[in-house]
């Protein structure tokens, strides 16, 4: 398990810096390169990146790997570390699909330290990357336990002592491809499913269960393995789980509040009951002192540093009693439908299009809904 350096002495406090940057294409890191060249951000301070690329979000979405490769090459030039080593040190969680009004972008998280002032208390970040996860463990209880361990390691590294102080957990989990299934069979192992799309769903479910175990929301009970993708009352309302072919380990990013950090950033997180739940969006921003009535006023919108959303087409085929056709459309994948729909709703409330909206919300928020999390600068 790899995690970032631990907190420093009592005379110093950690400070989180969040920069949301635009991209012209999935390999475009020019905005970050400009910050590094100007000395406005140090490459060695960067601890995580979460981004939204214009791919399809499916198994064959190679925009995610393209961005990751470009990022690691850039950081390698500025740090002198090999790109291969940085892959095991800096989580880079990407979601493909910028349907509708969503804009491709990426959020860079950096942690710095400064002399302690005041009483402290601010948004903190911790990261961890597990050992590579064998294909035969993906979607099984070993996956759950590995995810839970990664979340706990990230919490510890951030100095977040209480599970209730965690606001948002972002994981990226590997999935089973046809090649990985064949490799497992060659060593006498079986995978939970050899269907890559179904494997991504199981991987997200296991990540959500692992987050719930780490946060004390459900027990570490292997008998619950059969509840994945079956009992949607289980899971975590603070988990956002992605899965892809570009990773072979679990990458964890934990955000929460800690007295050992200082700075102006805070985070609100709230469940969305369904795809039309504007109240969930307004509650998330209300937690950090912002009022959407019905849309954030420009001064408040300018305080927003990053937005993360998980959503899911209601598997019962209904939205507030009315039939939807997202699950039956053979031309457009259901996840693309829901990202476009929910992305438009959240963008309308926030007056902002650089929003991370990820489909596949199995066990992440209410069934047929999801969650919304917002980072913003507080007003003194």
N, C-alpha and C positions, 0 to 999 in steps of 0.2 A: 504494500500500500504506500503510495507516494502522496505526501501532502506538502504544502508550502511551508516556509520557515515559520517558527512559532513567534508569539508576541514578544516584544522587547521589554526592557526594564520598566520599573514603576515610574521612572522619571519621564518616560516617553509614552505617547499613545499612538495607536494606529489611526490612520485616516484613509477612507475610501474615496477614490476618484473614479467617476463614471463618465465616459465620453461616448456619445451616440453618433456614429459616423455613417455617411452615405457611401454607396458603391455604384459605379457605373456598369459593372458586370461582376460575376462571381469571383473573379480573381483580382479585383481592383482593391488594393490596399493603399492607394495614393493618399487618402486622407490621414491615415495613421502614419504613413511614411513622412508626411509633412510635419506632423506633431513631433515625431522623433527627431527629425532633422533640425527642427527649430528649438529643440530642448524643452518643449512644453510637456513632454512625457518621457520617462526613461523606460527603455525596453525591459530592463531588469525588474522594474516595479510591476509590470503587467502580470496578472495572476490568472486571468480567465477572459474568454470572449464568448459572447452569445450572439448569434447572427441569423438573419433571415435572407435566404438567397432565392433567386427567381426560378428554381428548378421545379420539379413536379412533386417533390416530397415523398416519392415512392422508393422502392428498393433500388431502382436504377437511377436515382438522382445523384449524378456525379458532380453536381455543382458544389456539394458540401465538401467532398474531398479536394476539389480544385481550390476552394477558398482556404481550407486548412493547410494545404501544401504551400500556397502563396504566403499565408500568415507565418508559418514556421520558417520559411526562407527569409522573410523580412526580419523576424526576430533574431534569427541566427546571424545575420549580417551585423546587427546592432549589439548583440550580446557576446558574440564569439563562441557561443555554444552550438554544437551540432543540432541540426533540425530534428534528427531522430531522437535526441535526448529531450528536446523541448516538447515533443509529442507526448512524453511521459510526465511532463511537469506542468504544462499549461492546458487546462481543459478548454476545448474549442467546440462548443455545442451549437450546431447549426440545424435549422429547420428549413426545408425547401417549400416553395409555394407562396408567391406574393399576389394572390388573386385579387381582383377588384381594385380597391384604392390603396392596398397595402404597398409600401415602398421598401425595396431592398435596402438593408442597413445592417450594421453590426454594433454591438455595445462592448466597449473595452473597459475592463475593471482593473484598476491599479491600486496597490496598497502602499502607502508611504508612512513614515513616522515623523512625529514632531513633538516638541516639548508639551507636556501635559498642561492644560489650562482649564479652569472651571471644574465642574463636577463630573464631566464626561457623560457618555451615553449617546450613541449614534449607530448608524447602519454599519454592520460588520460583514466581512466575507471570509469564507473558508473554502478550500478546495481539496480534493483528494482524487487520486486515480488508482483503481484496484489493479491487482494482477490480472493478466489476460484471462478471460472467462472461456472455458472450453465450450465448444458447441453443444455438447450433450447436457450442459448445465443451464443453458439459456431457457428461461421460462419455467425453471424448476426452483425448489426451495433453496438450493445452493446459490442460485442467482439472487433470491430475496436476501439471504444472509450476507452475501457479498455487497449488495447495495446498502443494506443497513450499516455494515461496517464502514463503508465509504462515507455515508452521511455522518456517522458519529465522528469519524476522523476529521471531517471538514468542520464540524461544530467545534471540536476541541481545538483545532488549529486556529479558528476564528475567535476563540475565547467566549463562545456562546454557551453558557453553563446550563440554561434551562430550556427544555424542548419548547415551552410556550413562547420563548423569545425568538424562535425561528419563524420567519415570515414566508420564506419561499425556498424550495429545493428544486434545483434543475439537475436532472441526470441525463446522460447519454449512454445508452446501452447497446451492445452489439446484437445482431440478429443472425439467424441461420440462413445462409445462402445455400444453393445447391452444392457448391464446391465444399463448403464447410460440413454439410451433411454427409457427403461422400468421404471426407477425411475422418469424420467420427466413425463411420461404418468400417473404415479400413483398420481401426484400432479396436473394433469389437464393441463400439458404443452406439446407442440409439439416441436420436434427438426427439424432443417433444413433438415437433412438427417439422417436416421438410419443406413446407410451403413458406416461401420467404415473407409474403405479406402477413400470413397468420403468425409467423415467428416474430415479426415486429410488434404485433399486438400482444403476444405473450411476454415479450421483453419489456414493453411498457407496463404491463400489469405487474410483472415481478419487481420492476423499479418502484412502482407505486406502493406495493406491499412492503418492500424494503424500507422505504421512507416512513411508512406508517409504523413499522416495527421500531425504527430508530427513534421516532418521536413519541413512542408510547401510545399510539392510536390503535394498535392491534398487537396480539401476542406473537411471539416467535414460536409458531406451532406448525410443523410440517404437514399436519393433517389439513391445513387450509390451502395447500397447493391446488387442490381440485376446485377451489372457489375462484381461481383466476378466470376471468371472462365469463363467469357464471353468477356470482353473488356480488352485485354492484353496490351493495350497502357497505362493503369493505373497501378500504383504501385511505387516501389522505387528501384533504382539501388544501394542502400546501405544496403538493407535488406537481411538477411538470416534467414529464418523462418523454424523451425522444429516443428513437432507435434508428440505426443505420448500418450500412455495410462498411463504412469508413473507419469504424472503431472495432477493437477486439477486447476492450476492457470497459469498465464502468467509470465514467467521468462524472464527478460530483461537484456541484457548486451550491453552497449553502449561504443564504442571506438572512440576516436577522439583526436584532439590536443587542448591543453589549455596552456595559459601563466602561469597558476597557478601550473603547474607541471614541473618537470625537470628530466633529465636522457637521455640516449642514444637511446631510442626507438621511432620509427616513423612508420606510417602505410600508405600504398598505396592501393587504391581500384579502379578497373576499370571494366566496363561491358565486357562480352564475347558475341559477336553477335550470335555465333553458337558454335557447339561442336568442330569445327576446328580452333577456333579463337586464334591462338598463339599470335597475336598482342595484344589482351586483357591482356594476361599474362605478356608480356614484358612491357606493359604500366604500369601495377600495380607496378612492381619492379622499373621501371624507375622513378616513382614518389618519390621513397625513395633512389635514387642515385645508383641503381644497373643496370648493363648492361647484358642482356642475348643475346649472339651472337655466336651461337644460344642458348647455354646453359650457365648458370651462371658459371663463373670460381670458382674453389674451395674456394678461399678466400672470394668471395662475397657470395657463398652458405653458408659458415660458419656464416655469419652475419644474416641469416634468423632465426627468432625466432619462427614463426608460420605462417601457410598458411590456408586460409579458402576459399572454393569454393562452389558455388551453380550452379546446372546445371539441364537441363530439356530436355527430348526427344522432338524433334520438333513435335508438334501435327499435323502438316500438312503432316507428313510422308516423308519429304524430308530433305536432308542435301546438301546444295549447288546444288540443282536441281536434285540430285540423290536419288532414293527411299531407305529408310531404313526400317527395319522390327522390330525395337524395340517394337513398339506398338502392333504388331500382334503375338509376340512370347508367346505361352502359357506355355512354359517350364521355361523361365527365365523372371522375371518381368522387365519391361522397365526401372525402376529406377536402377536396378542392372546393366543393359547394359550401361546406360549413365554414372553411377559412374565409371565403369571400363574404359570406353573410355576416358572421360574427365580427370579422374585421371591419366591415362597414359600420356596424352598430357601435363598436368601441371607438372607432375613428370619429364618428359623429359626436359622441359625448366629449371626447378629449380635444377635438379640433386638430388632430395629429394623425399622419399616415405612417410614420416610422414606428410601427407596432409589431412586436413579435407575436404572431398568432399561429399556434401549432395545433393541428388536428390530432386525433388519436388520444382521447382523454380517458381511456379506460381506467376506472378506479381513481381518477384525479378530479375531484369535485363531484357534484351530484350527477347521477345517471342522466344522460341527455343534455347536460349542461357543461360545466367546467369551472374555471377560475380566472380571475384577473388580478394581476399584481402590478403596482405602480411605485416607482422610485421618484422622489421629488426632493427639491431643496426646501427646507423649512424657512419660515420667516422669523427673524429674531424679534 
